[in-house]
């Protein structure tokens, strides 16, 4: 991605600490990004395939949770106590397991 941006850092003259950061996107044709994903992770020992599979599973899981929570009337979430958050997660995971039992979950 760095090739698509011009980055300038202004430093304090005496301390050499950054005081301002300016970045600007360079002119990039839209067709260069067609069908391209940029995933960022701190999992340095994962290969590209494992990272992609994990991303797809996470995306599918979030879609199921969103659907289940909407159907159960559990969205949006306004919980503020640990007990209520844990209860919310328990009900969501229970519903997810029911979905897996009645369909094919990977």
Steps between C-alpha positions, in 0.01 A plus 500: 500500500792735563550554129154656482570774755735792542585540868673798661601522865585836654730479801560735789838665431643440848355168612471323163147388600225497240273804524294451185423218261364572155400226256344522159378225274669496163296467184424128468274350237192333651556188289816427701281428803228298330458177699789575735487467878758640737502315832719612787591276790745459782514122441844496336527121487182454289522447126268679259267201468444465874443874535243497218314194638485657845368825352226314308396302810488821703291673233256208487479482879429873529222469239340213691524689831351812342212298356436314824515813714258680269258208512523477879460877542848526654632786287628756572688400813480740794635274776717667761552232764722194469214266592276634222781490241574138594130415475479663158802303378361174643167540323673594174734201513212269591306625199808456280537138615135439417563636150801267465298198613222569251729593208855448388750710695870481430 
